[in-house]
Each structure stands twice: as structure tokens, then as C-alpha cells.
Amino acid sequence: MKAARSALLRDYGVHLVLLLALASLVAVPVIRASLDAPITPGERSYTELRRAELLSQGTIGYDPLRGELTIPTPYTFLLACMVFLGVPWLLPMLLALALLLLLYPLLVRIVRTREVAALALLAVVVTPTLSVLGTSHSPALLALVLLVCAGLLLMISPSYAWIPLPFALITSPVLGLIGAGCALAWLWSRGRRWQAVPVLLSVAAAFVWFFAWSRSLPFASAVFERPALSDVLFEFGNSGGVSVFFVILGAYGLLSPPLRKRPGVVVSSLALFAASVFIQALMPVTALALAVLCAYGVFDLMQRKWELELLRMSLLLIVACAGIFLLIVSARERVEENPTAQLAHSLAYLSSTHREGSVLSAPGYAPMIEYFTGRRATIDASSRPSDVALALYSRDANAVYGMLESTNTSHVLVTDDMLQTLFSRSDEGILFLMQNTQRFVLVEQTEQTRLWYYIARKQGGKP
């Protein structure tokens, strides 16, 4: 029986995992399209989409809407090609499948057991992190593909391992730097010190690229971005985090016989998980590492001798059901994520109006507002807390009106999600002014959104 299960995993496991991955990734855009929602979920996806559209139009390294310099990345160039072909939503799916295809041979060389490698690949598919990366636009996914490719080259032909590293570093600075560090450590430990020189040169070339475009290194925003446990765990609010179930199963995997004798693996795994609390960019790597640990845990359950065969089968069934449930829940969250059909309807209405000006809404809505309407968002994720507080929570009419006019704000977009997450009362801050003054006019409304037009005061007038 054990031999039959191992043969099944070895011969057909990878093909079944790839089919499951394809089905789960295709389901999200298909269902969103059937609901008349934009195919691509995730607010931050539309930052990448707008940059790609600018690049496809010939604007490189500059955002004319915000008047800011941007660093062109390999992901932007790839996405611009997909925009030109009319299928930008297809890029994350293709990169996710490429990641799985490259990851399996790398795992086989690392764990040296095809069954464990297949189980690890299955865990990667089930984890919410792949559901997010494979359906939205995130440069981190391309960085992972490049790093896995570099890892394979290290195993097969170390002389060429440096080629993907500068592109990975430009795409995702934190992941790329960690990948370069691991490559240097691997080459140094095996006495191939001369082969480490191209790796160092590739890192230097990436640094020159950053300095050429921005005169700075993009690490400050990635480190200590949002230090909180809720940013790591899926059940506590992070749609791309790791599941508590995976953490428990991974902890069991650390105690399995193959890893019990390797304390370095235990220490590095715990350090990686702890670092992910403070460095959000590490989350994809943490998810991959945890998937490998879970694979060891499940494989140990399959190979261990049990007094009761029914008990083992029951445990494996629980693990399988938990994985399926997690896959469905994460896919459902992607289907229901912004922009919803009603939000897209309001943004389409806003793009068609002739009244110019920026749009005030939640900071997280800024990428969607700027992509769908071509208007600048009054506040975004980079805005100072004092500016956000003044725009949303102040009842001082003079101060609020002054801020709205200094930023040329013409519309205010309010959604039900904002009322539930940003405001504690229905008359808090700017909501009070919209309800009790004549300066705001409701111009469009759906079940979940309300769009107000702000009437600017005349020069020298009073509110």
C-alpha cells in the first residue's frame, strides 16, 4: 500500500498538482468576469497596470499624473507586452505556472525525495500566497521565478547562476538581495569563490540601475513596513499570508526524522518566520519554506507505522479537507476583493464626467482611482498621517475646504467598506460635512458606493 501511494505521487502527483493550480487560478478571473467585476483583483495591481500602460505608450520612468519618477522593472516591461496583446490578466497565471514547473526540479535536488517534492508543490498551490500572486499583479511573483531559476542554475551550471539575479533584484529588491546572498554563501561553501565574482557584479549592476533612476535604494519602504502578526497569518487578516493550519503542520514537519537531525534548518525556518513579521517582502519566501516543511509533515504521516490504519487515514483525510477548504476560501476572497462590480461602475461614471479634479477616498483606493479614471487621488498609501487625518476625520470646515481646494479635489468617493473600516460613526469627519453642508452634491450611488461632487468656494469667499 505504501509503495503504491509513493508510486502515485512520483508518477502522477506533479501533473495533478499542475491541473489543480490551473483550475484554481482560472476560476478567479472567470467568476469575477461573470459578476461584471474587473478581472484582476487587488488594489495594488492597478499601480502596476497603469505603469505598464504608460510604458506601452512610450512613457518610461515617469508618472505624469503624479509628477514622480518611477523605476522601470522587468515586470513592468512584461506586463506592458501583455497590455499590448490585450491580455494583461494572463501574466500572473503564466508566471505562477512557470514557478511551479521550475520549483519542482529544484525541490527534487534539495529534498532528494520526489514524493516530498510533489507534496511541497501541492502545499504551494494550496497556500493563499500563490492565490494572491497568481491572480493579481505583483512583481514578487516574477522575482520568485527568477530566483528559482537561479537556484536551478546553481545546481546544474553555477557559472550561469548570476544571470537571473540582477533582474530579480530590480524586480523585488529585498527578495533579490536575499537570493544573491544565498547564492554567494552556496558558492563560497563549495570553494567556488571565483564564480561568486559575477554574482557580485550583477548585484552592483542592479544598484547602479536604481541609482540611475532614483538616486536612492528602494529598501527603506520594504523593511519594517507593517510590523504586526496579522500581516503574517491568513486567518488574522492578511489575504496573502500563511495559514495557522500550515504553521502547525509545518511545526510537525520540523520534528520529522529527516529534519530532526538538522538543527540549522530549524533555526533558519524560525528566523525566516520571525523576520516576515517585520518585512512583508519576505512573505512569499516564508510561504515556500513552510510548504516544504508541511510536505515533510504529511510524508511522515504517510510513512509512519500506525497501530490503527484507520487513524492514519483519518488524519490524512483531515489534512486534505483542510487544504481544500483553504484553497476555496482564498479563491473566494480573491473573487470578492476590490474592485467590485459596483465600485468599478462608480469609477466608470467618474471617468466619463467632464468635471476635472482629483478624487478623495480611502488611501488604498488610490491605484484603482488613478487607473480607471485618469484622475489623481487626493491621498494614497504614501500620504502623511496628518494629511489623511485632515482629509477624512476633521470637522473643521475651513481646514477641510482649504485642503480640498489646494489639492484640486472635485469628487469624494465613499464605500461601505470605508464606513466599516475607516469610520467609527456615520457622521465622523468629512461624513458630517457632506451631510450637513451645501458644498457636497450626491451625483452617483449604488448599493455599496456613493460619489459626491465638491463645490469649490470662490476666491476669497467663506464656507
C-alpha positions in Angstrom: 0.0 0.0 0.0 2.8 2.5 0.9 4.7 1.6 -2.2 1.5 2.2 -4.3 1.0 5.6 -2.7 4.6 6.6 -3.3 4.4 5.5 -6.9 1.3 7.5 -7.4 2.9 10.6 -6.0 6.1 10.1 -8.0 4.4 9.4 -11.4 1.2 11.4 -11.4 1.5 13.8 -8.4 3.1 16.7 -10.3 0.6 16.5 -13.2 -2.3 16.5 -10.8 -0.9 19.4 -8.9 -0.4 21.5 -12.0 -4.0 20.8 -13.1 -5.3 21.8 -9.7 -3.2 25.0 -9.8 -4.5 25.8 -13.3 -8.1 25.2 -12.2 -7.9 27.3 -9.1 -6.1 30.2 -10.9 -8.5 30.2 -13.9 -11.6 30.1 -11.6 -11.0 33.5 -10.1 -11.0 35.6 -13.3 -13.8 33.6 -14.8 -16.1 34.1 -11.8 -15.1 37.8 -11.5 -16.0 38.3 -15.2 -19.3 36.6 -14.7 -20.1 39.1 -11.9 -19.2 42.0 -14.2 -16.3 42.9 -11.9 -12.8 43.7 -13.3 -10.9 40.5 -14.0 -7.9 41.4 -11.9 -8.4 41.7 -8.2 -6.3 43.7 -5.7 -5.9 47.4 -5.3 -2.1 47.4 -5.8 -2.5 45.5 -9.1 -3.6 48.8 -10.7 -0.4 50.6 -9.9 1.4 48.0 -12.0 -1.2 48.1 -14.7 -1.1 51.9 -15.0 2.7 51.9 -15.2 2.6 49.2 -17.8 0.1 51.2 -19.9 2.3 54.3 -19.7 5.3 52.1 -20.8 3.3 50.7 -23.7 2.6 54.3 -24.7 6.3 55.2 -24.6 6.5 56.9 -21.2 9.4 55.3 -19.4 10.4 56.0 -15.8 7.9 58.9 -15.2 4.4 59.1 -13.9 2.8 62.3 -15.5 -0.3 62.0 -13.3 1.6 62.2 -10.0 4.7 64.0 -11.4 7.0 61.4 -10.0 9.9 59.4 -11.2 9.4 55.6 -11.3 11.9 52.8 -11.7 11.1 50.6 -14.7 11.3 46.9 -13.7 11.3 43.7 -15.7 7.8 43.0 -14.5 6.6 46.4 -15.9 8.1 45.5 -19.3 6.5 42.1 -19.3 3.1 43.5 -18.3 3.4 46.2 -21.0 3.8 43.4 -23.6 0.7 41.7 -22.2 -1.2 45.0 -22.3 -0.2 45.4 -26.0 -1.6 41.9 -26.6 -4.8 42.8 -24.7 -4.4 40.0 -22.1 -2.7 41.6 -19.0 -4.7 39.4 -16.7 -2.9 36.3 -18.1 0.6 37.3 -16.9 0.2 36.3 -13.2 -1.2 32.9 -14.2 1.6 32.2 -16.6 4.2 33.2 -14.1 2.6 31.1 -11.4 2.6 28.0 -13.6 6.3 28.8 -14.6 7.1 29.0 -10.9 5.6 25.6 -10.2 7.4 24.0 -13.2 10.7 25.3 -12.2 10.2 24.8 -8.5 9.7 21.0 -8.7 13.1 20.1 -10.2 14.7 22.4 -7.7 12.9 20.8 -4.8 13.8 17.3 -6.0 17.5 18.4 -5.9 17.1 19.9 -2.4 15.0 17.3 -0.6 16.1 14.4 -2.7 12.7 12.7 -2.5 10.3 13.0 -5.3 7.3 12.3 -3.1 8.2 15.1 -0.7 8.8 17.5 -3.6 5.4 16.7 -5.1 3.7 17.2 -1.7 5.6 20.5 -1.3 4.4 21.6 -4.7 0.8 20.8 -3.7 1.2 22.8 -0.5 2.4 25.8 -2.6 -0.7 25.6 -4.7 -3.0 25.4 -1.6 -1.3 28.3 0.3 -3.1 31.6 0.0 0.1 33.3 -1.1 0.0 31.7 -4.5 -3.7 32.5 -4.9 -2.8 36.2 -4.4 0.3 36.2 -6.6 -1.2 34.1 -9.3 -4.3 36.3 -9.8 -3.1 39.9 -9.1 -0.2 41.9 -10.5 2.8 41.6 -8.1 6.5 41.9 -9.1 7.3 39.5 -6.3 6.0 36.6 -8.4 8.4 37.3 -11.2 11.2 37.7 -8.6 10.4 34.3 -7.3 10.5 32.8 -10.8 13.9 34.4 -11.4 15.3 33.2 -8.0 14.1 29.6 -8.5 15.7 29.7 -12.0 19.0 31.0 -10.4 18.7 28.2 -7.8 18.4 25.6 -10.6 21.4 27.1 -12.4 23.4 26.9 -9.2 22.7 23.1 -9.1 23.2 22.5 -12.8 25.7 25.1 -14.1 26.9 27.5 -11.4 28.8 29.7 -13.9 25.4 31.0 -15.3 23.6 31.4 -12.0 24.3 35.1 -11.9 22.2 35.8 -15.0 18.7 36.0 -13.4 19.9 37.7 -10.2 20.1 41.4 -11.3 16.7 41.1 -12.8 15.3 39.6 -9.6 16.9 42.4 -7.6 15.5 45.1 -9.7 12.1 43.4 -9.7 12.0 42.9 -5.9 15.0 44.4 -4.1 14.6 42.5 -0.8 14.0 39.1 -2.4 16.7 39.7 -4.9 19.3 40.7 -2.3 18.4 37.6 -0.2 18.7 35.4 -3.3 22.1 36.9 -4.1 23.3 36.4 -0.6 22.2 32.7 -0.6 24.0 32.2 -4.0 27.2 33.7 -2.6 27.0 31.6 0.5 26.4 28.4 -1.5 29.3 29.1 -3.9 31.7 30.1 -1.1 30.9 27.0 1.0 31.8 24.8 -2.0 35.0 26.5 -2.7 33.8 28.1 -6.0 34.9 31.6 -5.0 35.8 32.8 -8.5 32.2 32.0 -9.6 31.0 34.4 -6.9 32.5 37.4 -8.7 29.8 37.5 -11.5 27.2 37.4 -8.7 28.8 40.4 -7.0 29.0 42.2 -10.3 25.3 41.5 -11.1 24.3 43.0 -7.7 26.4 46.0 -8.4 24.8 46.5 -11.8 21.3 46.4 -10.1 22.4 49.0 -7.6 23.6 51.2 -10.5 20.2 50.8 -12.2 18.5 52.0 -9.0 20.8 55.0 -8.6 20.5 55.9 -12.3 16.7 56.2 -12.0 16.1 57.4 -8.4 19.4 58.3 -6.8 18.4 56.0 -3.9 18.0 52.4 -2.9 14.4 51.1 -2.5 14.9 49.2 0.7 13.5 51.6 3.3 9.9 51.1 2.4 10.2 47.3 2.5 11.8 47.0 5.9 9.5 47.4 9.0 6.6 48.3 6.7 3.8 47.0 8.9 5.2 45.1 11.9 2.2 43.0 13.1 1.4 39.4 13.5 -1.8 39.9 11.5 0.4 40.7 8.5 1.7 37.1 8.6 -1.3 34.9 9.3 -4.1 34.4 6.7 -6.8 33.9 9.4 -5.9 37.2 11.1 -6.5 39.4 8.1 -3.6 39.0 5.6 -5.2 37.5 2.4 -1.7 36.6 1.2 -0.3 35.3 4.5 0.3 31.8 5.7 -2.5 29.7 7.4 -2.4 28.8 11.0 -3.1 25.2 9.9 0.1 25.3 7.7 2.1 26.7 10.6 1.0 23.8 12.8 1.6 21.2 10.1 5.0 22.8 9.3 6.0 22.7 13.0 5.2 18.9 12.9 7.4 18.7 9.8 10.3 20.3 11.6 10.1 17.4 14.1 10.1 14.7 11.4 13.1 12.3 11.3 14.8 13.9 8.2 14.8 17.4 9.7 15.2 16.5 13.4 18.9 15.9 12.8 19.4 19.2 11.0 19.2 22.0 13.6 20.3 24.5 11.0 17.0 24.0 9.1 15.0 24.5 12.3 16.9 27.7 13.3 16.7 29.2 9.8 13.0 28.4 9.4 12.1 30.1 12.7 14.3 33.1 11.9 12.6 33.4 8.5 9.1 33.3 10.0 10.1 35.9 12.7 11.6 38.2 10.0 8.4 38.0 8.0 6.5 39.7 10.8 8.6 42.9 10.2 9.5 42.6 6.5 6.4 42.0 4.3 8.5 41.3 1.2 9.7 38.0 2.8 6.2 36.6 2.9 6.4 34.7 -0.5 9.7 33.0 0.6 8.2 32.2 4.0 5.2 30.5 2.3 7.5 28.4 0.1 9.7 27.3 3.0 6.6 26.5 5.1 5.2 24.4 2.2 8.3 22.3 2.2 8.0 21.8 6.0 4.4 20.8 5.6 5.4 18.3 2.9 7.8 16.6 5.3 5.0 16.5 7.9 2.5 14.9 5.6 5.0 12.5 4.2 5.9 11.4 7.8 2.2 10.7 8.4 2.1 8.6 5.3 5.2 6.6 6.1 4.9 6.2 9.9 3.8 2.9 11.2 0.4 3.1 13.0 -1.3 0.7 15.3 -4.6 1.7 13.7 -4.6 2.2 9.9 -8.0 4.0 10.3 -6.4 6.7 12.5 -3.7 7.5 9.9 -6.3 7.6 7.1 -8.5 9.9 9.2 -5.6 12.3 9.9 -4.6 12.4 6.2 -8.3 13.0 5.3 -8.4 15.9 7.8 -5.3 17.4 6.2 -6.7 17.0 2.7 -10.1 18.6 3.7 -8.3 21.5 5.4 -6.2 22.1 2.3 -9.3 22.1 0.0 -11.2 24.4 2.4 -8.2 26.8 2.5 -8.0 26.8 -1.3 -11.7 27.6 -1.7 -11.7 30.3 1.0 -8.6 32.0 -0.5 -10.1 31.9 -4.0 -13.4 33.3 -2.7 -11.6 36.2 -1.1 -10.0 36.9 -4.4 -13.3 36.9 -6.2 -14.9 39.3 -3.7 -11.8 41.6 -3.5 -11.8 45.1 -4.8 -12.5 46.4 -7.3 -16.1 45.0 -7.1 -18.6 45.5 -9.9 -20.3 48.4 -8.1 -17.0 50.1 -7.4 -16.0 49.7 -11.0 -19.3 51.2 -12.0 -18.8 54.3 -9.9 -15.3 54.7 -11.2 -16.5 54.4 -14.8 -19.1 57.1 -14.2 -16.4 59.3 -12.7 -14.2 58.8 -15.7 -17.0 59.9 -18.0 -17.8 63.2 -16.2 -16.4 66.4 -17.6 -15.7 67.9 -14.2 -11.9 67.7 -13.7 -10.1 67.4 -10.5 -8.7 64.8 -8.1 -10.7 62.3 -6.1 -10.8 61.9 -2.3 -11.3 58.4 -1.0 -9.6 55.8 1.1 -5.8 55.7 0.6 -5.9 52.1 -0.6 -8.3 53.0 -3.4 -5.8 55.4 -5.0 -4.3 52.9 -7.6 -7.8 52.0 -8.8 -9.0 55.6 -9.0 -6.0 56.7 -11.0 -6.1 53.7 -13.3 -9.9 53.7 -14.1 -10.5 57.5 -14.1 -7.1 59.0 -15.1 -7.5 61.4 -12.2 -5.1 61.8 -9.3 -6.1 60.5 -5.9 -6.1 63.2 -3.2 -4.5 60.8 -0.6 -2.8 57.5 -1.1 -0.7 55.0 0.8 2.3 57.3 0.8 0.4 60.3 2.2 1.4 61.6 5.6 -0.9 60.5 8.5 -1.6 64.2 9.2 -2.9 64.7 5.7 -5.1 61.6 5.9 -6.5 62.7 9.2 -7.3 66.2 7.9 -8.9 64.8 4.7 -11.1 62.2 6.4 -11.5 62.8 10.1 -11.6 66.6 10.6 -14.8 68.6 11.1 -13.1 71.9 10.7 -14.8 73.2 7.6 -12.2 75.9 6.8 -9.3 73.5 7.1 -11.0 70.7 5.1 -12.2 73.0 2.3 -8.7 74.6 2.1 -7.2 71.2 1.7 -9.7 70.1 -0.9 -9.1 73.2 -3.0 -5.3 73.2 -2.6 -5.3 69.6 -4.0 -7.9 70.5 -6.7 -10.3 67.8 -5.3 -13.6 67.7 -7.2 -15.1 64.4 -6.0 -15.4 62.3 -2.9 -15.9 58.5 -3.2 -17.3 56.7 -0.1 -17.9 53.0 0.0 -19.5 50.6 2.5 -16.1 49.2 3.2 -14.8 52.6 4.2 -17.8 53.1 6.5 -17.0 49.8 8.3 -13.2 50.1 8.5 -12.2 53.7 8.5 -15.0 55.4 10.3 -16.4 54.6 13.8 -19.6 56.8 13.3 -21.8 57.7 10.4 -21.2 61.4 11.0 -17.5 61.3 11.6 -15.1 63.8 10.0 -15.9 64.6 6.3 -19.1 62.5 6.5 -20.5 65.1 8.8 -19.6 67.9 6.4 -21.1 66.0 3.4 -24.4 65.5 5.3 -24.8 69.0 6.8 -23.4 71.5 4.3 -24.4 72.6 0.9 -20.9 72.1 -0.5 -21.3 68.4 -1.5 -23.8 67.1 -4.0 -24.5 63.3 -4.4 -24.1 62.6 -8.1 -24.0 58.8 -8.2 -25.0 56.0 -5.9 -25.0 52.2 -5.9 -25.7 49.7 -3.1 -22.1 49.9 -2.0 -20.8 53.2 -3.2 -21.6 56.9 -3.1 -20.0 59.6 -5.2 -20.2 63.2 -4.1 -19.2 66.3 -6.1 -17.5 69.1 -4.1 -18.5 72.7 -5.0 -15.4 74.8 -4.6 -15.8 78.2 -3.0 -14.9 81.3 -4.9 -11.6 83.0 -4.4 -11.9 84.9 -1.1 -15.3 83.5 -0.3 -16.4 81.9 3.0 -17.5 78.3 3.6 
